[in-house]
Amino acid sequence: MLAKVWKKVCILILIIACLFNIVSKLVGRISFNKEIVNSARYMLEQEKYKKDEENIIK
């Protein structure tokens, strides 16, 4: 009887942990829009850096 109670308690803890994990991933996820803007900004900075480097070499 005690084993059945512990089994139910453990399953409940497991379910709560899984739900907490899923919710924390959904809340902490960066939006797709922000990701695209950050990627474009990074690419522009890299392109500018390459052009500056080419000008220094010439």
N, C-alpha and C positions, 0 to 999 in steps of 0.2 A: 504494500500500500504506500509506504514512504517513497519507494522508487517511482511510482506513478506520479506522485506529487512533484518530485524533483524533475522528472521528465517534462512535465507541463511547465514548470517554472523556467527550465532551461530553454524550452521552445519559445516561450513568451519573450525571454531576454534576447534570443536570437532574432526574432521577428522585429523587436524594437530596435535592435542594433542595425538591422538591414534597412529599415525605414529611415532611421536617422542618417545613415550613410547616403541613401538616395536623395533625401531632402537637402543635405549639406552640399552635395554635388550640384543640384539644381540651383540652389541659392547662390553659390559661389561661382557659377559659370559666367564667363564674360560673354557679352552679347555678340552676335555675328557681325553686327554693324561696327562695333568698336574694333573687332578683330580685323576687319577689312581696312578700316581707316588707319590702324596702327601698321598694318602690312604695307599699305601704300606709302605712308610717311617714311617707313624704313627704306623702302626701295628708292624713293626720291633722294634720301640722304646718301645712300650708297652711290647713286648715279652722280650726285654732286661731288662726292669724295673722289670718284674715279676721274671726273673732268678736272678737278683741282690738281690731282696727281699727274695727269697728262700735261697740264700747263707747266707744272714745276719741272718735269723732265725735259720739255722742249726748251 
